[in-house]
């Protein structure tokens, strides 16, 4: 049985992936600083509260466990904060990834699946966005992820590192059984904010801009269910351990959903009204972002199960009503 280290495995997507791996025959070791992650989200005793800045603590994990591969989720991911505090993002996301890679190579572990982002593309020149779209990120968060992708390619040539970088679009939803879900502080994602407004936890949801060149004037995004993301990470790991070539892949549904459509779907699912305020556009918000994910289908054999935005929101609503952490 292959043993996998998941760094950042107590976070939103990481915890769902840990569960997916465990359910499919992998032994999983989890490392997380718990700055943003939740220990309650990790259903394994092989847990280490470790920051990637601590190379000695990382080495201890590799000394204790016979690790075959790493899945890397550990990153700061607030775009706005990255603009105000770029140093925090470059140290945590880039320098700490170098620490991880150094320890991996020290223990001759050369397979890594990386949590990248569509933010590496920047302002879209065309949609749907495929993997050959120019990468020109517009904020330090996106730049930090792109730097890591470049580092992987250099490490591949120099040290034989094998990698799959998964560039995902808008992660959404929660586990279908309601045991895992989205719990960020602060929360910035649209769907949980809409649901919190319905519950009365916040006064309203603000729609930033209604004059975009889209059918209803609001921004369009590609919402991909977190369990579909988790299954893609498992398939990517299977491929790497099977000897496949390194690659960068988009993860999305290939379907765009507008902000107003999200609000309407939330009202259908909950049968409650969403309190809405309409504001001006936010700087840097493209009108339309959605993925061309055919390469992931072809390379991984991956097909998203959740294709209805109502189904995605239904899982998120179930979590919001019965949150565990």
BALOBA-1460 file (C-alpha; in Angstrom, 3 decimals):
// residues 325
<rec num="1" residu="x" x="0.000" y="0.000" z="0.000"/>
<rec num="2" residu="x" x="1.480" y="3.360" z="-1.087"/>
<rec num="3" residu="x" x="1.936" y="6.008" z="1.598"/>
<rec num="4" residu="x" x="1.282" y="9.629" z="0.619"/>
<rec num="5" residu="x" x="2.098" y="12.826" z="2.480"/>
<rec num="6" residu="x" x="-0.567" y="15.523" z="2.090"/>
<rec num="7" residu="x" x="0.707" y="18.948" z="3.173"/>
<rec num="8" residu="x" x="-2.101" y="21.387" z="3.847"/>
<rec num="9" residu="x" x="-4.352" y="18.357" z="4.337"/>
<rec num="10" residu="x" x="-6.483" y="20.010" z="7.030"/>
<rec num="11" residu="x" x="-7.734" y="22.690" z="4.651"/>
<rec num="12" residu="x" x="-10.873" y="22.778" z="2.525"/>
<rec num="13" residu="x" x="-9.737" y="20.923" z="-0.604"/>
<rec num="14" residu="x" x="-6.933" y="19.101" z="1.198"/>
<rec num="15" residu="x" x="-9.236" y="17.427" z="3.724"/>
<rec num="16" residu="x" x="-11.606" y="16.188" z="1.009"/>
<rec num="17" residu="x" x="-8.613" y="14.809" z="-0.895"/>
<rec num="18" residu="x" x="-7.255" y="13.034" z="2.202"/>
<rec num="19" residu="x" x="-10.590" y="11.298" z="2.543"/>
<rec num="20" residu="x" x="-10.698" y="10.385" z="-1.159"/>
<rec num="21" residu="x" x="-7.225" y="8.847" z="-0.949"/>
<rec num="22" residu="x" x="-8.028" y="6.922" z="2.227"/>
<rec num="23" residu="x" x="-11.214" y="5.561" z="0.666"/>
<rec num="24" residu="x" x="-9.220" y="4.339" z="-2.351"/>
<rec num="25" residu="x" x="-6.452" y="2.292" z="-0.801"/>
<rec num="26" residu="x" x="-3.780" y="4.873" z="0.038"/>
<rec num="27" residu="x" x="-2.172" y="5.281" z="3.435"/>
<rec num="28" residu="x" x="-2.217" y="9.001" z="4.150"/>
<rec num="29" residu="x" x="0.011" y="11.125" z="6.371"/>
<rec num="30" residu="x" x="-1.160" y="14.699" z="6.885"/>
<rec num="31" residu="x" x="0.913" y="17.757" z="7.725"/>
<rec num="32" residu="x" x="-0.696" y="21.145" z="8.326"/>
<rec num="33" residu="x" x="0.255" y="24.272" z="10.253"/>
<rec num="34" residu="x" x="-3.417" y="24.752" z="11.268"/>
<rec num="35" residu="x" x="-3.099" y="28.476" z="10.576"/>
<rec num="36" residu="x" x="-6.180" y="28.129" z="8.372"/>
<rec num="37" residu="x" x="-6.826" y="24.370" z="8.472"/>
<rec num="38" residu="x" x="-8.939" y="22.421" z="10.980"/>
<rec num="39" residu="x" x="-7.747" y="19.350" z="12.865"/>
<rec num="40" residu="x" x="-11.390" y="18.179" z="12.990"/>
<rec num="41" residu="x" x="-11.336" y="17.883" z="9.189"/>
<rec num="42" residu="x" x="-8.650" y="15.181" z="9.205"/>
<rec num="43" residu="x" x="-9.885" y="11.621" z="9.674"/>
<rec num="44" residu="x" x="-6.491" y="10.037" z="10.354"/>
<rec num="45" residu="x" x="-4.180" y="9.606" z="13.341"/>
<rec num="46" residu="x" x="-1.138" y="10.175" z="11.118"/>
<rec num="47" residu="x" x="-1.311" y="13.934" z="11.614"/>
<rec num="48" residu="x" x="1.553" y="16.349" z="12.209"/>
<rec num="49" residu="x" x="1.120" y="20.014" z="13.049"/>
<rec num="50" residu="x" x="4.044" y="21.261" z="10.996"/>
<rec num="51" residu="x" x="4.898" y="24.441" z="9.137"/>
<rec num="52" residu="x" x="6.834" y="23.949" z="5.899"/>
<rec num="53" residu="x" x="9.325" y="26.536" z="7.178"/>
<rec num="54" residu="x" x="10.494" y="23.870" z="9.660"/>
<rec num="55" residu="x" x="12.708" y="21.565" z="7.590"/>
<rec num="56" residu="x" x="13.730" y="19.489" z="10.634"/>
<rec num="57" residu="x" x="10.099" y="18.706" z="11.455"/>
<rec num="58" residu="x" x="9.475" y="17.851" z="7.803"/>
<rec num="59" residu="x" x="12.505" y="15.566" z="7.736"/>
<rec num="60" residu="x" x="11.170" y="13.799" z="10.817"/>
<rec num="61" residu="x" x="7.987" y="12.897" z="8.919"/>
<rec num="62" residu="x" x="9.983" y="11.438" z="6.039"/>
<rec num="63" residu="x" x="12.236" y="9.558" z="8.483"/>
<rec num="64" residu="x" x="9.213" y="8.085" z="10.248"/>
<rec num="65" residu="x" x="7.188" y="7.150" z="7.164"/>
<rec num="66" residu="x" x="8.125" y="5.563" z="3.856"/>
<rec num="67" residu="x" x="6.600" y="8.276" z="1.659"/>
<rec num="68" residu="x" x="6.033" y="7.502" z="-2.040"/>
<rec num="69" residu="x" x="4.597" y="10.862" z="-3.099"/>
<rec num="70" residu="x" x="3.470" y="14.258" z="-1.846"/>
<rec num="71" residu="x" x="0.305" y="16.246" z="-2.529"/>
<rec num="72" residu="x" x="0.939" y="19.931" z="-1.848"/>
<rec num="73" residu="x" x="-1.955" y="22.177" z="-0.775"/>
<rec num="74" residu="x" x="-0.079" y="24.296" z="1.783"/>
<rec num="75" residu="x" x="-0.419" y="27.938" z="0.710"/>
<rec num="76" residu="x" x="-1.889" y="31.267" z="1.633"/>
<rec num="77" residu="x" x="-4.652" y="32.028" z="-0.852"/>
<rec num="78" residu="x" x="-6.262" y="35.423" z="-0.197"/>
<rec num="79" residu="x" x="-5.728" y="37.441" z="-3.370"/>
<rec num="80" residu="x" x="-6.408" y="40.838" z="-1.795"/>
<rec num="81" residu="x" x="-4.084" y="40.166" z="1.130"/>
<rec num="82" residu="x" x="-1.339" y="39.070" z="-1.269"/>
<rec num="83" residu="x" x="-1.378" y="42.543" z="-2.843"/>
<rec num="84" residu="x" x="-0.998" y="44.226" z="0.558"/>
<rec num="85" residu="x" x="1.450" y="41.680" z="2.021"/>
<rec num="86" residu="x" x="3.414" y="40.168" z="-0.877"/>
<rec num="87" residu="x" x="6.324" y="39.180" z="1.363"/>
<rec num="88" residu="x" x="4.036" y="36.902" z="3.373"/>
<rec num="89" residu="x" x="2.940" y="35.137" z="0.189"/>
<rec num="90" residu="x" x="6.355" y="34.739" z="-1.411"/>
<rec num="91" residu="x" x="7.900" y="33.375" z="1.789"/>
<rec num="92" residu="x" x="5.050" y="31.014" z="2.620"/>
<rec num="93" residu="x" x="4.116" y="29.851" z="-0.849"/>
<rec num="94" residu="x" x="7.455" y="29.882" z="-2.684"/>
<rec num="95" residu="x" x="10.238" y="29.627" z="-0.100"/>
<rec num="96" residu="x" x="8.390" y="26.991" z="1.925"/>
<rec num="97" residu="x" x="7.790" y="24.964" z="-1.229"/>
<rec num="98" residu="x" x="11.559" y="24.990" z="-1.799"/>
<rec num="99" residu="x" x="11.958" y="23.659" z="1.748"/>
<rec num="100" residu="x" x="9.518" y="20.858" z="0.971"/>
<rec num="101" residu="x" x="11.294" y="19.977" z="-2.267"/>
<rec num="102" residu="x" x="14.690" y="19.943" z="-0.532"/>
<rec num="103" residu="x" x="13.434" y="17.450" z="2.041"/>
<rec num="104" residu="x" x="11.719" y="15.347" z="-0.625"/>
<rec num="105" residu="x" x="14.935" y="15.072" z="-2.632"/>
<rec num="106" residu="x" x="16.924" y="14.311" z="0.528"/>
<rec num="107" residu="x" x="14.712" y="11.253" z="1.000"/>
<rec num="108" residu="x" x="14.575" y="10.470" z="-2.737"/>
<rec num="109" residu="x" x="10.856" y="11.222" z="-3.068"/>
<rec num="110" residu="x" x="10.306" y="12.586" z="-6.567"/>
<rec num="111" residu="x" x="6.531" y="12.572" z="-7.142"/>
<rec num="112" residu="x" x="4.380" y="15.597" z="-6.306"/>
<rec num="113" residu="x" x="0.827" y="16.694" z="-7.125"/>
<rec num="114" residu="x" x="0.486" y="20.451" z="-6.761"/>
<rec num="115" residu="x" x="-2.513" y="22.624" z="-5.972"/>
<rec num="116" residu="x" x="-2.137" y="25.399" z="-8.526"/>
<rec num="117" residu="x" x="-4.752" y="27.876" z="-9.729"/>
<rec num="118" residu="x" x="-6.354" y="29.543" z="-12.712"/>
<rec num="119" residu="x" x="-4.995" y="32.779" z="-11.211"/>
<rec num="120" residu="x" x="-1.725" y="31.962" z="-13.014"/>
<rec num="121" residu="x" x="-3.450" y="32.978" z="-16.271"/>
<rec num="122" residu="x" x="-4.372" y="36.515" z="-15.196"/>
<rec num="123" residu="x" x="-6.779" y="38.489" z="-17.371"/>
<rec num="124" residu="x" x="-8.203" y="36.076" z="-19.957"/>
<rec num="125" residu="x" x="-7.410" y="36.704" z="-23.593"/>
<rec num="126" residu="x" x="-10.095" y="34.187" z="-24.564"/>
<rec num="127" residu="x" x="-12.507" y="31.733" z="-22.978"/>
<rec num="128" residu="x" x="-12.744" y="28.902" z="-22.295"/>
<rec num="129" residu="x" x="-9.196" y="29.033" z="-20.935"/>
<rec num="130" residu="x" x="-7.052" y="26.077" z="-21.965"/>
<rec num="131" residu="x" x="-3.581" y="25.101" z="-20.747"/>
<rec num="132" residu="x" x="-1.864" y="26.877" z="-23.639"/>
<rec num="133" residu="x" x="-3.375" y="30.237" z="-22.635"/>
<rec num="134" residu="x" x="-0.593" y="32.725" z="-21.770"/>
<rec num="135" residu="x" x="0.194" y="32.885" z="-18.058"/>
<rec num="136" residu="x" x="0.375" y="36.475" z="-16.845"/>
<rec num="137" residu="x" x="-0.867" y="36.616" z="-13.245"/>
<rec num="138" residu="x" x="-1.971" y="40.008" z="-11.950"/>
<rec num="139" residu="x" x="-1.388" y="39.553" z="-8.194"/>
<rec num="140" residu="x" x="1.298" y="38.091" z="-5.900"/>
<rec num="141" residu="x" x="-0.841" y="35.054" z="-5.073"/>
<rec num="142" residu="x" x="-1.073" y="34.037" z="-8.731"/>
<rec num="143" residu="x" x="2.593" y="34.883" z="-9.298"/>
<rec num="144" residu="x" x="3.645" y="32.720" z="-6.352"/>
<rec num="145" residu="x" x="1.827" y="29.730" z="-7.826"/>
<rec num="146" residu="x" x="3.305" y="30.315" z="-11.275"/>
<rec num="147" residu="x" x="6.800" y="30.578" z="-9.772"/>
<rec num="148" residu="x" x="6.296" y="27.156" z="-8.211"/>
<rec num="149" residu="x" x="5.238" y="25.713" z="-11.565"/>
<rec num="150" residu="x" x="8.470" y="27.069" z="-13.073"/>
<rec num="151" residu="x" x="10.474" y="25.649" z="-10.162"/>
<rec num="152" residu="x" x="8.964" y="22.217" z="-10.774"/>
<rec num="153" residu="x" x="10.044" y="22.295" z="-14.402"/>
<rec num="154" residu="x" x="13.591" y="23.257" z="-13.421"/>
<rec num="155" residu="x" x="13.673" y="20.535" z="-10.745"/>
<rec num="156" residu="x" x="12.390" y="18.022" z="-13.270"/>
<rec num="157" residu="x" x="15.295" y="18.773" z="-15.607"/>
<rec num="158" residu="x" x="17.929" y="18.945" z="-12.871"/>
<rec num="159" residu="x" x="16.784" y="16.356" z="-10.321"/>
<rec num="160" residu="x" x="14.200" y="14.152" z="-12.026"/>
<rec num="161" residu="x" x="11.202" y="15.528" z="-10.144"/>
<rec num="162" residu="x" x="7.851" y="14.267" z="-11.488"/>
<rec num="163" residu="x" x="4.844" y="16.530" z="-11.037"/>
<rec num="164" residu="x" x="1.237" y="17.204" z="-11.920"/>
<rec num="165" residu="x" x="0.121" y="20.814" z="-11.400"/>
<rec num="166" residu="x" x="-3.642" y="21.157" z="-11.159"/>
<rec num="167" residu="x" x="-4.932" y="24.628" z="-12.008"/>
<rec num="168" residu="x" x="-8.393" y="24.824" z="-10.577"/>
<rec num="169" residu="x" x="-11.106" y="27.295" z="-11.082"/>
<rec num="170" residu="x" x="-13.714" y="28.050" z="-8.361"/>
<rec num="171" residu="x" x="-13.848" y="25.286" z="-5.751"/>
<rec num="172" residu="x" x="-17.341" y="24.921" z="-4.315"/>
<rec num="173" residu="x" x="-19.643" y="22.624" z="-2.364"/>
<rec num="174" residu="x" x="-19.048" y="20.184" z="0.469"/>
<rec num="175" residu="x" x="-18.957" y="16.427" z="1.014"/>
<rec num="176" residu="x" x="-22.230" y="14.766" z="0.151"/>
<rec num="177" residu="x" x="-22.561" y="13.254" z="3.644"/>
<rec num="178" residu="x" x="-22.097" y="16.642" z="5.309"/>
<rec num="179" residu="x" x="-19.023" y="15.626" z="7.343"/>
<rec num="180" residu="x" x="-16.574" y="17.933" z="5.552"/>
<rec num="181" residu="x" x="-17.106" y="21.431" z="4.292"/>
<rec num="182" residu="x" x="-15.917" y="24.943" z="3.709"/>
<rec num="183" residu="x" x="-14.892" y="26.861" z="6.827"/>
<rec num="184" residu="x" x="-12.711" y="29.881" z="6.114"/>
<rec num="185" residu="x" x="-11.998" y="32.890" z="8.305"/>
<rec num="186" residu="x" x="-12.428" y="35.313" z="6.714"/>
<rec num="187" residu="x" x="-14.794" y="33.797" z="4.160"/>
<rec num="188" residu="x" x="-14.421" y="35.254" z="0.664"/>
<rec num="189" residu="x" x="-16.090" y="32.643" z="-1.564"/>
<rec num="190" residu="x" x="-19.408" y="33.570" z="-3.129"/>
<rec num="191" residu="x" x="-21.523" y="30.482" z="-2.401"/>
<rec num="192" residu="x" x="-20.891" y="30.274" z="1.370"/>
<rec num="193" residu="x" x="-21.365" y="34.045" z="1.636"/>
<rec num="194" residu="x" x="-24.732" y="33.786" z="-0.127"/>
<rec num="195" residu="x" x="-25.765" y="30.982" z="2.237"/>
<rec num="196" residu="x" x="-24.578" y="32.910" z="5.290"/>
<rec num="197" residu="x" x="-26.710" y="35.844" z="4.133"/>
<rec num="198" residu="x" x="-29.721" y="33.527" z="3.879"/>
<rec num="199" residu="x" x="-29.036" y="32.264" z="7.415"/>
<rec num="200" residu="x" x="-28.706" y="35.811" z="8.738"/>
<rec num="201" residu="x" x="-25.057" y="35.378" z="9.756"/>
<rec num="202" residu="x" x="-24.257" y="38.384" z="7.572"/>
<rec num="203" residu="x" x="-26.639" y="41.175" z="6.633"/>
<rec num="204" residu="x" x="-26.474" y="40.721" z="2.869"/>
<rec num="205" residu="x" x="-24.413" y="39.660" z="-0.103"/>
<rec num="206" residu="x" x="-22.906" y="42.415" z="-2.235"/>
<rec num="207" residu="x" x="-22.894" y="41.909" z="-6.000"/>
<rec num="208" residu="x" x="-19.911" y="43.805" z="-7.388"/>
<rec num="209" residu="x" x="-20.970" y="45.091" z="-10.791"/>
<rec num="210" residu="x" x="-24.070" y="44.509" z="-12.873"/>
<rec num="211" residu="x" x="-22.832" y="46.081" z="-16.112"/>
<rec num="212" residu="x" x="-20.430" y="43.419" z="-17.391"/>
<rec num="213" residu="x" x="-20.693" y="42.168" z="-20.959"/>
<rec num="214" residu="x" x="-22.527" y="39.001" z="-19.898"/>
<rec num="215" residu="x" x="-26.160" y="37.930" z="-20.380"/>
<rec num="216" residu="x" x="-27.295" y="39.255" z="-16.980"/>
<rec num="217" residu="x" x="-24.534" y="41.830" z="-16.396"/>
<rec num="218" residu="x" x="-22.782" y="39.951" z="-13.562"/>
<rec num="219" residu="x" x="-19.478" y="38.079" z="-13.560"/>
<rec num="220" residu="x" x="-19.377" y="34.477" z="-14.776"/>
<rec num="221" residu="x" x="-17.186" y="31.824" z="-13.134"/>
<rec num="222" residu="x" x="-16.600" y="28.072" z="-13.369"/>
<rec num="223" residu="x" x="-17.677" y="26.343" z="-10.136"/>
<rec num="224" residu="x" x="-16.187" y="22.894" z="-9.615"/>
<rec num="225" residu="x" x="-17.317" y="20.650" z="-6.741"/>
<rec num="226" residu="x" x="-14.686" y="19.947" z="-4.102"/>
<rec num="227" residu="x" x="-15.221" y="16.171" z="-4.321"/>
<rec num="228" residu="x" x="-14.577" y="16.333" z="-8.062"/>
<rec num="229" residu="x" x="-11.357" y="18.195" z="-7.296"/>
<rec num="230" residu="x" x="-10.425" y="15.526" z="-4.752"/>
<rec num="231" residu="x" x="-10.986" y="12.739" z="-7.275"/>
<rec num="232" residu="x" x="-8.745" y="14.546" z="-9.772"/>
<rec num="233" residu="x" x="-5.913" y="14.647" z="-7.228"/>
<rec num="234" residu="x" x="-6.260" y="10.913" z="-6.626"/>
<rec num="235" residu="x" x="-6.202" y="10.208" z="-10.373"/>
<rec num="236" residu="x" x="-3.167" y="12.481" z="-10.808"/>
<rec num="237" residu="x" x="-1.382" y="10.593" z="-8.053"/>
<rec num="238" residu="x" x="-2.233" y="7.270" z="-9.715"/>
<rec num="239" residu="x" x="-0.723" y="8.557" z="-12.955"/>
<rec num="240" residu="x" x="2.490" y="9.805" z="-11.352"/>
<rec num="241" residu="x" x="3.061" y="6.595" z="-9.415"/>
<rec num="242" residu="x" x="2.391" y="4.681" z="-12.627"/>
<rec num="243" residu="x" x="5.271" y="6.475" z="-14.332"/>
<rec num="244" residu="x" x="3.395" y="9.018" z="-16.445"/>
<rec num="245" residu="x" x="4.961" y="12.258" z="-17.640"/>
<rec num="246" residu="x" x="4.756" y="15.558" z="-15.747"/>
<rec num="247" residu="x" x="1.952" y="17.863" z="-16.864"/>
<rec num="248" residu="x" x="-0.142" y="20.951" z="-15.968"/>
<rec num="249" residu="x" x="-3.921" y="20.529" z="-16.136"/>
<rec num="250" residu="x" x="-6.989" y="22.729" z="-15.744"/>
<rec num="251" residu="x" x="-9.762" y="21.511" z="-13.450"/>
<rec num="252" residu="x" x="-13.182" y="22.961" z="-14.150"/>
<rec num="253" residu="x" x="-16.593" y="22.025" z="-15.494"/>
<rec num="254" residu="x" x="-16.247" y="24.011" z="-18.707"/>
<rec num="255" residu="x" x="-19.521" y="25.746" z="-17.819"/>
<rec num="256" residu="x" x="-19.824" y="29.310" z="-16.560"/>
<rec num="257" residu="x" x="-22.362" y="30.442" z="-13.955"/>
<rec num="258" residu="x" x="-23.078" y="34.103" z="-13.236"/>
<rec num="259" residu="x" x="-23.357" y="35.703" z="-9.803"/>
<rec num="260" residu="x" x="-27.081" y="36.245" z="-10.310"/>
<rec num="261" residu="x" x="-27.489" y="32.615" z="-11.352"/>
<rec num="262" residu="x" x="-25.745" y="31.534" z="-8.126"/>
<rec num="263" residu="x" x="-28.152" y="33.684" z="-6.105"/>
<rec num="264" residu="x" x="-31.179" y="32.293" z="-7.972"/>
<rec num="265" residu="x" x="-29.964" y="28.718" z="-7.493"/>
<rec num="266" residu="x" x="-29.425" y="29.322" z="-3.767"/>
<rec num="267" residu="x" x="-32.990" y="30.595" z="-3.480"/>
<rec num="268" residu="x" x="-34.289" y="27.508" z="-5.285"/>
<rec num="269" residu="x" x="-32.327" y="25.128" z="-3.067"/>
<rec num="270" residu="x" x="-33.062" y="26.814" z="0.266"/>
<rec num="271" residu="x" x="-36.501" y="28.176" z="-0.625"/>
<rec num="272" residu="x" x="-35.412" y="31.383" z="1.067"/>
<rec num="273" residu="x" x="-34.693" y="34.885" z="-0.230"/>
<rec num="274" residu="x" x="-31.135" y="36.176" z="-0.499"/>
<rec num="275" residu="x" x="-30.672" y="39.740" z="0.822"/>
<rec num="276" residu="x" x="-28.685" y="41.458" z="-1.934"/>
<rec num="277" residu="x" x="-26.924" y="44.795" z="-2.314"/>
<rec num="278" residu="x" x="-25.623" y="45.916" z="-5.681"/>
<rec num="279" residu="x" x="-22.283" y="47.685" z="-5.793"/>
<rec num="280" residu="x" x="-19.706" y="48.874" z="-8.293"/>
<rec num="281" residu="x" x="-17.245" y="46.601" z="-10.054"/>
<rec num="282" residu="x" x="-14.145" y="45.497" z="-8.181"/>
<rec num="283" residu="x" x="-10.857" y="46.289" z="-9.844"/>
<rec num="284" residu="x" x="-9.326" y="43.243" z="-11.507"/>
<rec num="285" residu="x" x="-12.500" y="41.155" z="-11.789"/>
<rec num="286" residu="x" x="-12.695" y="39.725" z="-15.329"/>
<rec num="287" residu="x" x="-16.198" y="39.422" z="-16.786"/>
<rec num="288" residu="x" x="-15.897" y="35.738" z="-17.694"/>
<rec num="289" residu="x" x="-13.627" y="32.939" z="-16.465"/>
<rec num="290" residu="x" x="-14.248" y="29.305" z="-17.237"/>
<rec num="291" residu="x" x="-12.103" y="26.339" z="-18.070"/>
<rec num="292" residu="x" x="-11.346" y="24.174" z="-21.025"/>
<rec num="293" residu="x" x="-10.667" y="20.943" z="-19.125"/>
<rec num="294" residu="x" x="-10.479" y="18.440" z="-21.970"/>
<rec num="295" residu="x" x="-6.827" y="17.701" z="-21.220"/>
<rec num="296" residu="x" x="-7.699" y="16.541" z="-17.706"/>
<rec num="297" residu="x" x="-10.417" y="14.313" z="-19.168"/>
<rec num="298" residu="x" x="-7.978" y="12.840" z="-21.685"/>
<rec num="299" residu="x" x="-4.954" y="12.478" z="-19.395"/>
<rec num="300" residu="x" x="-6.624" y="11.459" z="-16.131"/>
<rec num="301" residu="x" x="-9.873" y="9.951" z="-17.368"/>
<rec num="302" residu="x" x="-11.478" y="12.521" z="-15.058"/>
<rec num="303" residu="x" x="-15.093" y="13.587" z="-15.545"/>
<rec num="304" residu="x" x="-16.799" y="15.846" z="-12.953"/>
<rec num="305" residu="x" x="-19.798" y="14.198" z="-11.314"/>
<rec num="306" residu="x" x="-21.415" y="17.436" z="-10.175"/>
<rec num="307" residu="x" x="-22.635" y="19.228" z="-13.286"/>
<rec num="308" residu="x" x="-25.620" y="21.094" z="-11.794"/>
<rec num="309" residu="x" x="-25.037" y="24.265" z="-9.789"/>
<rec num="310" residu="x" x="-28.148" y="23.414" z="-7.752"/>
<rec num="311" residu="x" x="-26.577" y="20.108" z="-6.708"/>
<rec num="312" residu="x" x="-23.343" y="21.850" z="-5.732"/>
<rec num="313" residu="x" x="-25.194" y="24.449" z="-3.659"/>
<rec num="314" residu="x" x="-27.350" y="21.755" z="-2.039"/>
<rec num="315" residu="x" x="-24.234" y="20.114" z="-0.578"/>
<rec num="316" residu="x" x="-22.961" y="23.491" z="0.647"/>
<rec num="317" residu="x" x="-26.328" y="24.265" z="2.253"/>
<rec num="318" residu="x" x="-26.346" y="20.899" z="4.063"/>
<rec num="319" residu="x" x="-22.961" y="21.794" z="5.531"/>
<rec num="320" residu="x" x="-23.999" y="25.322" z="6.514"/>
<rec num="321" residu="x" x="-26.970" y="23.943" z="8.449"/>
<rec num="322" residu="x" x="-24.872" y="21.402" z="10.372"/>
<rec num="323" residu="x" x="-21.304" y="22.700" z="10.472"/>
<rec num="324" residu="x" x="-18.858" y="20.603" z="12.515"/>
<rec num="325" residu="x" x="-16.073" y="23.188" z="12.660"/>
